Amino acid sequence: MNSQNSAVGGTADLLGAGRTAAVIIASTSAARGEAADTTGPILVDWLRTRGYETPDAIVVRDGEPVGQALRALLIDAPEAERPRIIVTSGGTGLAPDDRTPEFTAELLERQSPGLIYAMWRKGLETTTSAVMSRGVAGVRGRSFVINFPGSKGGVKDGIIVIDELLEHIQTSVEDTTDHGPRD
C-alpha cells in the first residue's frame, strides 16, 4: 500500500466499498482436492482488505474451465452484477494446459501489458523464472482483469505492484478521473 493511503488512516483501503471482486484459481490439483489452494486465500484477503465484496476463490482445473469461469463472470452475469476486479492465479506458465492468458485475452476489450511487465520486473528481484509467466491484464466493460502467476511468491509480488495502482485502475475503468476537456 502506498504511504498516502496509510497516512489518511487507511481510508483508501476501502476503495472497493460498494464494489465486487472475484478470484479464479487455475489449479487442476487443487480442483481435484489433491493439493491445497495456497494463493486464493491471499488474493481474497487482499481484495477484502481493500473493501471489495469478494467471495471465496473459485477453484477450477487448468484449461477450458478457466475460460468458462471468466465467461460466467464477464459475459453471462448481468452487467450490474459483474465484478469490478477479477484476479486469476495459475495457468500462466508453459505447460500444455496453462491457457489462462489465452482465455482471458479473448474476453478483453483492451489490454494493459505494462502491468504485467511491472510484475515481471518485481518478480525478477527474487527469481529468474518470473519472466516465464505469460499473464495478461486488461478491461472488459467496467471490469478489470489480471492474471497472476500460480505461486505464492508471484502472487505476493503481483499484489505489491497492483496495490499501488489499484485506485488509478479503478477510477480509469469507471471513467471517473478528471481528464479535462475531451475533444
BELTACOR-V402616 format. One record per pair of residues at least 6 apart in sequence whose C-alpha atoms are under 8 Angstrom apart, sorted by sequence separation. I is the first residue (numbers start at 1). GAP is how many residues later the second one is. D is the distance in Angstrom with one decimal. If there is no record, write none. Layout:
# BELTACOR-V402616
i | gap | d
I | GAP | D
I | GAP | D
This chain:
# BELTACOR-V402616
i | gap | d
5 | 6 | 6.6
6 | 6 | 8.0
29 | 6 | 5.4
30 | 6 | 5.5
47 | 6 | 7.8
48 | 6 | 6.0
60 | 6 | 6.3
91 | 6 | 7.2
92 | 6 | 5.4
105 | 6 | 7.7
124 | 6 | 5.7
138 | 6 | 5.8
139 | 6 | 6.0
148 | 6 | 6.8
149 | 6 | 6.2
171 | 6 | 5.6
5 | 7 | 5.2
30 | 7 | 5.6
47 | 7 | 6.7
91 | 7 | 4.0
92 | 7 | 6.6
123 | 7 | 5.2
124 | 7 | 7.3
137 | 7 | 7.5
138 | 7 | 5.5
148 | 7 | 5.9
5 | 8 | 7.0
74 | 8 | 6.1
90 | 8 | 7.7
91 | 8 | 5.7
92 | 8 | 5.8
123 | 8 | 7.8
137 | 8 | 5.5
138 | 8 | 6.5
60 | 9 | 7.9
73 | 9 | 5.8
74 | 9 | 7.8
91 | 9 | 5.0
92 | 9 | 6.2
137 | 9 | 4.2
27 | 10 | 7.8
44 | 10 | 6.3
73 | 10 | 7.0
90 | 10 | 7.3
91 | 10 | 7.6
120 | 10 | 5.7
136 | 10 | 6.0
137 | 10 | 6.3
148 | 10 | 6.5
44 | 11 | 7.4
58 | 11 | 8.0
120 | 11 | 5.6
135 | 11 | 7.3
136 | 11 | 5.6
25 | 12 | 7.7
44 | 12 | 6.5
88 | 12 | 8.0
135 | 12 | 4.8
44 | 13 | 6.7
120 | 13 | 7.8
135 | 13 | 6.4
25 | 14 | 7.6
135 | 14 | 7.2
25 | 15 | 6.3
41 | 15 | 7.4
24 | 16 | 7.5
40 | 16 | 7.6
41 | 16 | 7.1
133 | 16 | 6.2
23 | 17 | 6.7
40 | 17 | 5.4
116 | 19 | 6.6
23 | 20 | 7.0
116 | 20 | 6.4
23 | 21 | 6.6
116 | 21 | 6.8
22 | 22 | 7.8
37 | 22 | 7.8
115 | 22 | 6.8
113 | 23 | 6.5
112 | 24 | 7.4
113 | 24 | 6.3
130 | 24 | 7.3
111 | 25 | 7.2
112 | 25 | 5.3
113 | 25 | 7.8
144 | 25 | 7.8
21 | 26 | 7.1
111 | 26 | 5.6
112 | 26 | 5.0
144 | 26 | 7.7
111 | 27 | 4.0
31 | 28 | 5.6
62 | 28 | 7.8
63 | 28 | 7.5
110 | 28 | 5.4
111 | 28 | 6.4
30 | 29 | 7.0
31 | 29 | 5.2
32 | 29 | 7.8
62 | 29 | 5.9
109 | 29 | 7.4
110 | 29 | 5.4
144 | 29 | 7.1
30 | 30 | 7.7
31 | 30 | 5.5
108 | 30 | 6.1
109 | 30 | 5.8
110 | 30 | 7.0
123 | 30 | 8.0
143 | 30 | 7.1
16 | 31 | 7.8
21 | 31 | 5.8
23 | 31 | 7.8
30 | 31 | 7.8
105 | 31 | 6.8
108 | 31 | 5.5
109 | 31 | 5.1
123 | 31 | 6.5
142 | 31 | 5.6
19 | 32 | 7.8
20 | 32 | 5.2
21 | 32 | 6.1
22 | 32 | 5.7
23 | 32 | 8.0
25 | 32 | 6.6
27 | 32 | 6.9
28 | 32 | 6.6
29 | 32 | 7.4
104 | 32 | 7.2
105 | 32 | 8.0
108 | 32 | 5.0
109 | 32 | 7.5
141 | 32 | 7.9
142 | 32 | 5.9
17 | 33 | 7.8
18 | 33 | 7.8
19 | 33 | 5.4
20 | 33 | 4.6
21 | 33 | 5.0
22 | 33 | 6.7
23 | 33 | 7.4
24 | 33 | 5.7
25 | 33 | 6.0
26 | 33 | 6.2
27 | 33 | 6.1
28 | 33 | 3.9
66 | 33 | 8.0
67 | 33 | 7.2
70 | 33 | 7.8
74 | 33 | 7.8
101 | 33 | 6.5
107 | 33 | 7.0
16 | 34 | 5.8
17 | 34 | 4.8
18 | 34 | 7.0
19 | 34 | 6.2
20 | 34 | 5.9
21 | 34 | 7.8
23 | 34 | 4.8
24 | 34 | 4.7
25 | 34 | 4.7
26 | 34 | 5.3
27 | 34 | 5.1
28 | 34 | 5.4
63 | 34 | 5.0
66 | 34 | 6.3
70 | 34 | 7.2
101 | 34 | 5.2
123 | 34 | 6.1
139 | 34 | 7.3
14 | 35 | 7.4
15 | 35 | 5.9
16 | 35 | 4.3
17 | 35 | 5.6
18 | 35 | 7.4
22 | 35 | 6.9
23 | 35 | 6.2
24 | 35 | 6.0
25 | 35 | 6.1
26 | 35 | 5.6
27 | 35 | 5.5
62 | 35 | 5.8
63 | 35 | 6.1
64 | 35 | 7.6
100 | 35 | 7.5
101 | 35 | 5.7
122 | 35 | 6.1
13 | 36 | 6.4
14 | 36 | 4.9
15 | 36 | 5.9
16 | 36 | 4.1
17 | 36 | 7.5
22 | 36 | 7.9
24 | 36 | 7.4
26 | 36 | 4.9
62 | 36 | 6.1
63 | 36 | 5.2
67 | 36 | 5.0
71 | 36 | 7.6
122 | 36 | 7.8
13 | 37 | 4.2
14 | 37 | 4.2
15 | 37 | 7.5
16 | 37 | 7.4
26 | 37 | 7.9
62 | 37 | 7.0
63 | 37 | 6.7
66 | 37 | 7.1
67 | 37 | 7.0
12 | 38 | 7.4
13 | 38 | 6.2
14 | 38 | 7.4
62 | 38 | 7.5
94 | 38 | 7.3
119 | 38 | 6.6
64 | 39 | 7.8
93 | 39 | 6.1
94 | 39 | 7.9
119 | 39 | 5.5
122 | 39 | 7.4
26 | 40 | 6.3
93 | 40 | 5.1
92 | 41 | 5.2
93 | 41 | 6.2
104 | 41 | 7.8
24 | 42 | 7.5
92 | 42 | 5.0
119 | 42 | 6.2
92 | 43 | 5.4
118 | 43 | 6.8
43 | 44 | 7.8
24 | 45 | 7.4
101 | 46 | 7.0
115 | 46 | 7.9
100 | 47 | 7.4
115 | 47 | 7.5
40 | 49 | 7.5
39 | 50 | 7.0
92 | 55 | 7.4
92 | 56 | 7.6
93 | 56 | 7.7
86 | 57 | 7.2
88 | 57 | 7.8
90 | 57 | 7.6
92 | 57 | 5.9
84 | 58 | 6.1
85 | 58 | 5.6
86 | 58 | 6.2
87 | 58 | 5.8
88 | 58 | 6.3
89 | 58 | 5.9
90 | 58 | 6.6
91 | 58 | 7.3
92 | 58 | 7.4
84 | 59 | 4.3
85 | 59 | 4.9
86 | 59 | 4.7
87 | 59 | 5.1
88 | 59 | 4.7
89 | 59 | 4.6
90 | 59 | 5.0
91 | 59 | 6.8
83 | 60 | 6.2
84 | 60 | 6.0
85 | 60 | 6.0
86 | 60 | 6.5
87 | 60 | 5.9
88 | 60 | 5.8
89 | 60 | 5.3
90 | 60 | 3.6
22 | 61 | 6.2
82 | 61 | 7.1
87 | 61 | 7.0
89 | 61 | 4.8
90 | 61 | 7.4
20 | 62 | 7.7
21 | 62 | 4.7
24 | 62 | 7.5
26 | 62 | 7.2
89 | 62 | 7.9
20 | 63 | 4.8
21 | 63 | 5.7
22 | 63 | 6.4
23 | 63 | 5.8
24 | 63 | 6.3
25 | 63 | 5.7
26 | 63 | 6.1
27 | 63 | 6.3
19 | 64 | 7.2
20 | 64 | 5.8
21 | 64 | 4.6
22 | 64 | 4.8
23 | 64 | 4.9
24 | 64 | 4.6
25 | 64 | 5.0
26 | 64 | 4.8
27 | 64 | 7.2
19 | 65 | 6.4
20 | 65 | 7.0
21 | 65 | 5.7
22 | 65 | 6.4
23 | 65 | 5.6
24 | 65 | 6.4
25 | 65 | 6.1
26 | 65 | 5.5
21 | 66 | 8.0
23 | 66 | 7.7
74 | 66 | 7.4
89 | 66 | 7.4
74 | 69 | 7.6
26 | 74 | 7.5
84 | 86 | 7.8
39 | 111 | 6.9
39 | 112 | 6.9
43 | 112 | 7.6
39 | 113 | 5.6
42 | 113 | 7.9
46 | 113 | 7.9
38 | 114 | 6.7
39 | 116 | 6.8
43 | 116 | 8.0
27 | 123 | 8.0
26 | 124 | 7.7
25 | 125 | 7.9
15 | 152 | 6.6
12 | 155 | 7.9
1 | 159 | 7.3
2 | 161 | 8.0
1 | 162 | 5.9
2 | 162 | 5.8
1 | 163 | 5.7
